[in-house]
Structure formats: structure tokens, C-alpha cells
Amino acid sequence: MERVKRLLRLAAGAVAFVAYVWFAAVRLTPRVKRRKAARRAHLQ
């Protein structure tokens, strides 16, 4: 039973980590797109 609890806790931690990374990426997307557009405009 202790092993199952440990596995569940590990799985929950992994899901939380993936969700955090995904939310951070979605939040930063507009800034990254603006930076790339500015670089493209500067290079032309």
C-alpha cells in the first residue's frame, strides 16, 4: 500500500510539473512572437 501511495504522489507531481510548464509556455507565447517578429523586421 505504501508503494501505491508513493507512485500516486510521484504521478501527481509529474502532472503538476507538466501543467506548470505548459501554463508558463502559453503565458509567454505573445512575448516570444513579438520578439521574433521584431528580429525578422530588423533583419530585412
TORVO-760874 format. One line per field, with one value per atom (N, C-alpha, C, O, CB): residue number from 0; residue in three letters; chain; atom name; x, y, z. Coordinates in Angstrom, 3 decimals. Each point is the difference from the previous one (the first is absolute). Last residue first. Glycine has a CB too. Layout:
! residues N
i <- [NUM, ...];
aa <- [Ala, ...];
ch <- [A, ...];
at <- [CA, ...];
east <- [X, ...];
north <- [Y, ...];
up <- [Z, ...];
***
This chain:
! residues 44
i <- [43, 43, 43, 43, 43, 42, 42, 42, 42, 42, 41, 41, 41, 41, 41, 40, 40, 40, 40, 40, 39, 39, 39, 39, 39, 38, 38, 38, 38, 38, 37, 37, 37, 37, 37, 36, 36, 36, 36, 36, 35, 35, 35, 35, 35, 34, 34, 34, 34, 34, 33, 33, 33, 33, 33, 32, 32, 32, 32, 32, 31, 31, 31, 31, 31, 30, 30, 30, 30, 30, 29, 29, 29, 29, 29, 28, 28, 28, 28, 28, 27, 27, 27, 27, 27, 26, 26, 26, 26, 26, 25, 25, 25, 25, 25, 24, 24, 24, 24, 24, 23, 23, 23, 23, 23, 22, 22, 22, 22, 22, 21, 21, 21, 21, 21, 20, 20, 20, 20, 20, 19, 19, 19, 19, 19, 18, 18, 18, 18, 18, 17, 17, 17, 17, 17, 16, 16, 16, 16, 16, 15, 15, 15, 15, 15, 14, 14, 14, 14, 14, 13, 13, 13, 13, 13, 12, 12, 12, 12, 12, 11, 11, 11, 11, 11, 10, 10, 10, 10, 10, 9, 9, 9, 9, 9, 8, 8, 8, 8, 8, 7, 7, 7, 7, 7, 6, 6, 6, 6, 6, 5, 5, 5, 5, 5, 4, 4, 4, 4, 4, 3, 3, 3, 3, 3, 2, 2, 2, 2, 2, 1, 1, 1, 1, 1, 0, 0, 0, 0, 0];
aa <- [Gln, Gln, Gln, Gln, Gln, Leu, Leu, Leu, Leu, Leu, His, His, His, His, His, Ala, Ala, Ala, Ala, Ala, Arg, Arg, Arg, Arg, Arg, Arg, Arg, Arg, Arg, Arg, Ala, Ala, Ala, Ala, Ala, Ala, Ala, Ala, Ala, Ala, Lys, Lys, Lys, Lys, Lys, Arg, Arg, Arg, Arg, Arg, Arg, Arg, Arg, Arg, Arg, Lys, Lys, Lys, Lys, Lys, Val, Val, Val, Val, Val, Arg, Arg, Arg, Arg, Arg, Pro, Pro, Pro, Pro, Pro, Thr, Thr, Thr, Thr, Thr, Leu, Leu, Leu, Leu, Leu, Arg, Arg, Arg, Arg, Arg, Val, Val, Val, Val, Val, Ala, Ala, Ala, Ala, Ala, Ala, Ala, Ala, Ala, Ala, Phe, Phe, Phe, Phe, Phe, Trp, Trp, Trp, Trp, Trp, Val, Val, Val, Val, Val, Tyr, Tyr, Tyr, Tyr, Tyr, Ala, Ala, Ala, Ala, Ala, Val, Val, Val, Val, Val, Phe, Phe, Phe, Phe, Phe, Ala, Ala, Ala, Ala, Ala, Val, Val, Val, Val, Val, Ala, Ala, Ala, Ala, Ala, Gly, Gly, Gly, Gly, Gly, Ala, Ala, Ala, Ala, Ala, Ala, Ala, Ala, Ala, Ala, Leu, Leu, Leu, Leu, Leu, Arg, Arg, Arg, Arg, Arg, Leu, Leu, Leu, Leu, Leu, Leu, Leu, Leu, Leu, Leu, Arg, Arg, Arg, Arg, Arg, Lys, Lys, Lys, Lys, Lys, Val, Val, Val, Val, Val, Arg, Arg, Arg, Arg, Arg, Glu, Glu, Glu, Glu, Glu, Met, Met, Met, Met, Met];
ch <- [A, A, A, A, A, A, A, A, A, A, A, A, A, A, A, A, A, A, A, A, A, A, A, A, A, A, A, A, A, A, A, A, A, A, A, A, A, A, A, A, A, A, A, A, A, A, A, A, A, A, A, A, A, A, A, A, A, A, A, A, A, A, A, A, A, A, A, A, A, A, A, A, A, A, A, A, A, A, A, A, A, A, A, A, A, A, A, A, A, A, A, A, A, A, A, A, A, A, A, A, A, A, A, A, A, A, A, A, A, A, A, A, A, A, A, A, A, A, A, A, A, A, A, A, A, A, A, A, A, A, A, A, A, A, A, A, A, A, A, A, A, A, A, A, A, A, A, A, A, A, A, A, A, A, A, A, A, A, A, A, A, A, A, A, A, A, A, A, A, A, A, A, A, A, A, A, A, A, A, A, A, A, A, A, A, A, A, A, A, A, A, A, A, A, A, A, A, A, A, A, A, A, A, A, A, A, A, A, A, A, A, A, A, A, A, A, A, A, A, A];
at <- [N, CA, C, O, CB, N, CA, C, O, CB, N, CA, C, O, CB, N, CA, C, O, CB, N, CA, C, O, CB, N, CA, C, O, CB, N, CA, C, O, CB, N, CA, C, O, CB, N, CA, C, O, CB, N, CA, C, O, CB, N, CA, C, O, CB, N, CA, C, O, CB, N, CA, C, O, CB, N, CA, C, O, CB, N, CA, C, O, CB, N, CA, C, O, CB, N, CA, C, O, CB, N, CA, C, O, CB, N, CA, C, O, CB, N, CA, C, O, CB, N, CA, C, O, CB, N, CA, C, O, CB, N, CA, C, O, CB, N, CA, C, O, CB, N, CA, C, O, CB, N, CA, C, O, CB, N, CA, C, O, CB, N, CA, C, O, CB, N, CA, C, O, CB, N, CA, C, O, CB, N, CA, C, O, CB, N, CA, C, O, CB, N, CA, C, O, CB, N, CA, C, O, CB, N, CA, C, O, CB, N, CA, C, O, CB, N, CA, C, O, CB, N, CA, C, O, CB, N, CA, C, O, CB, N, CA, C, O, CB, N, CA, C, O, CB, N, CA, C, O, CB, N, CA, C, O, CB, N, CA, C, O, CB];
east <- [15.438, -0.359, 0.420, -0.222, -1.696, 2.429, 0.926, -0.303, 0.874, -0.603, -3.051, 1.320, 0.954, 0.833, -1.197, -3.935, -0.125, 1.365, 0.317, -2.711, 2.105, -0.191, -0.064, 0.591, -1.824, 1.437, 1.281, -0.110, 0.902, -0.329, -4.467, 0.916, 1.337, 0.596, -1.730, -2.020, -0.434, 0.927, 0.345, -2.722, 3.071, 0.384, -0.390, 0.759, -1.030, -1.034, 1.453, 0.462, 0.883, -0.681, -4.765, 0.381, 1.501, 0.454, -2.395, 0.268, -0.396, 0.377, 0.458, -2.348, 2.575, 0.949, -0.329, 0.901, -0.603, -3.252, 1.281, 1.023, 0.748, -1.240, -3.780, -0.070, 1.332, 0.372, -2.787, 2.203, -0.094, -0.086, 0.750, -1.862, 1.222, 1.107, -0.103, 0.787, 0.616, -4.621, 0.026, 1.075, -0.189, -0.646, 0.464, -1.149, 0.022, -0.336, -1.009, 4.600, 0.238, -1.134, 0.246, 1.045, -1.725, 1.063, 0.254, 0.181, 0.873, -4.078, -0.562, 1.044, -0.314, -1.288, 3.084, -0.929, -0.587, -0.047, -0.491, 3.299, 0.792, -0.913, 0.311, 1.476, -3.882, 0.701, 0.788, -0.055, 0.212, -2.264, -0.997, 0.670, -0.337, -1.446, 4.452, -0.356, -1.009, 0.116, 0.306, 0.715, 1.152, -0.314, 0.311, 1.226, -4.745, 0.095, 1.148, -0.141, -0.818, 0.501, -1.106, 0.056, -0.196, -1.233, 4.479, 0.333, -1.076, 0.315, 0.936, -1.999, 1.076, 0.374, 0.247, 0.606, -3.921, -0.613, 1.040, -0.294, -1.396, 3.217, -0.792, -0.643, -0.026, -0.418, 2.744, 0.941, -0.737, 0.400, 1.235, -4.186, 0.590, 0.975, 0.036, -0.296, -1.614, -1.026, 0.551, -0.279, -1.500, 4.559, -0.184, -1.027, 0.199, 0.395, 0.041, 1.194, -0.122, 0.348, 1.038, -4.741, -0.080, 1.182, -0.152, -1.061, 1.226, -1.037, -0.115, -0.122, -1.118, 4.091, 0.569, -0.990, 0.391, 1.012, -2.736, 0.890, 0.602, 0.218, 0.306, -3.147, -0.825, 0.863, -0.321, -1.477];
north <- [42.444, 0.251, 1.375, 0.378, -1.916, -0.190, -0.645, 0.324, -0.141, -1.674, 3.359, 0.637, -0.576, 0.725, -0.336, -2.246, 1.331, 0.701, 0.731, -0.584, -4.342, -0.162, 1.367, 0.177, -2.352, 2.122, -0.426, -0.152, 0.390, -1.560, 2.194, 1.144, -0.380, 0.785, 0.092, -4.297, 0.922, 1.205, 0.449, -1.196, -2.339, -0.584, 0.927, 0.152, -2.463, 3.578, 0.063, -0.559, 0.567, -0.782, -0.103, 1.398, 0.120, 0.716, 0.058, -4.978, 0.327, 1.436, 0.266, -1.910, 0.192, -0.668, 0.348, 0.256, -2.145, 3.416, 0.702, -0.588, 0.735, -0.220, -2.630, 1.301, 0.760, 0.632, -0.534, -4.371, -0.073, 1.366, 0.233, -2.414, 0.829, 0.716, 0.053, 0.701, -1.397, -1.642, 1.389, 0.808, 1.190, -1.948, -3.888, 0.694, 1.473, 0.864, -2.988, -0.645, 0.140, 0.770, 0.868, -3.020, 1.071, 0.998, 0.232, 1.140, -1.828, -2.714, 1.325, 1.089, 1.062, -2.088, -3.416, 0.333, 1.391, 0.795, -3.229, 0.635, 0.340, 0.430, 0.946, -2.572, 0.077, 1.260, 0.454, 1.166, -1.770, -3.626, 1.082, 1.355, 0.969, -2.541, -2.251, 0.176, 1.144, 0.812, -3.278, 1.247, 0.592, 0.269, 1.073, -2.261, -1.105, 1.404, 0.703, 1.152, -1.754, -4.006, 0.715, 1.483, 0.853, -2.936, -0.699, 0.089, 0.764, 0.830, -2.998, 1.230, 0.981, 0.191, 1.123, -1.742, -2.742, 1.310, 1.108, 1.050, -2.080, -3.394, 0.307, 1.379, 0.763, -3.221, 0.831, 0.275, 0.382, 0.937, -2.535, 0.161, 1.306, 0.414, 1.167, -1.611, -3.836, 1.024, 1.398, 0.931, -2.575, -2.015, 0.130, 1.075, 0.789, -3.206, 1.357, 0.666, 0.209, 1.060, -2.089, -1.421, 1.417, 0.780, 1.125, -1.768, -3.992, 0.610, 1.483, 0.822, -3.008, -0.410, 0.162, 0.685, 0.826, -2.874, 0.793, 1.172, 0.290, 1.156, -1.668, -3.366, 1.211, 1.267, 0.991, -2.255];
up <- [-42.153, -1.413, -0.436, -1.151, 1.371, 4.311, -0.941, -1.449, -0.855, 2.493, 1.984, 0.097, -1.048, -0.545, 3.011, -1.926, -0.590, -0.029, -0.939, 1.758, 1.351, -1.455, -0.681, -1.065, 1.447, 4.292, -0.579, -1.506, -0.741, 2.873, 0.235, 0.034, -0.620, -0.738, 2.806, -1.506, -1.053, -0.069, -1.093, 1.404, 3.169, -1.288, -1.159, -0.957, 1.936, 3.358, -0.119, -1.349, -0.644, 3.144, -1.404, -0.241, -0.210, -0.892, 2.273, -0.140, -1.376, -0.353, -1.111, 1.275, 4.256, -0.904, -1.448, -0.798, 2.451, 1.649, 0.113, -0.967, -0.645, 3.057, -2.009, -0.686, 0.027, -0.988, 1.597, 1.754, -1.461, -0.674, -0.948, 1.234, 4.596, -0.634, -1.522, -0.637, 2.544, 0.846, 0.465, -0.726, -0.252, 2.493, -3.013, -0.587, 0.384, -0.809, 0.879, 1.873, -1.441, -0.663, -0.837, 0.841, 4.552, -0.183, -1.490, -0.427, 2.623, -1.017, 0.272, -0.198, -0.537, 2.160, -2.039, -1.079, 0.206, -0.939, 0.649, 3.653, -1.184, -1.144, -0.724, 1.435, 3.196, 0.255, -1.235, -0.391, 2.831, -2.546, -0.064, 0.214, -0.681, 1.526, -0.319, -1.418, -0.148, -0.918, 0.475, 4.821, -0.684, -1.466, -0.518, 2.098, 1.024, 0.416, -0.717, -0.411, 2.652, -2.887, -0.658, 0.350, -0.866, 0.933, 2.125, -1.425, -0.758, -0.853, 1.006, 4.396, -0.154, -1.460, -0.439, 2.696, -1.179, 0.208, -0.163, -0.570, 2.130, -1.715, -1.198, 0.124, -0.966, 0.615, 4.102, -1.079, -1.279, -0.690, 1.721, 2.618, 0.302, -1.098, -0.389, 2.853, -2.742, -0.243, 0.250, -0.755, 1.395, 0.389, -1.453, -0.333, -0.924, 0.649, 4.791, -0.535, -1.506, -0.521, 2.344, 0.339, 0.395, -0.573, -0.477, 2.597, -2.703, -0.827, 0.320, -0.908, 0.802, 2.770, -1.340, -0.941, -0.824, 1.192, 3.978, 0.057, -1.373, -0.363, 2.771, -1.840, 0.000, 0.000, -0.656, 1.874];
***
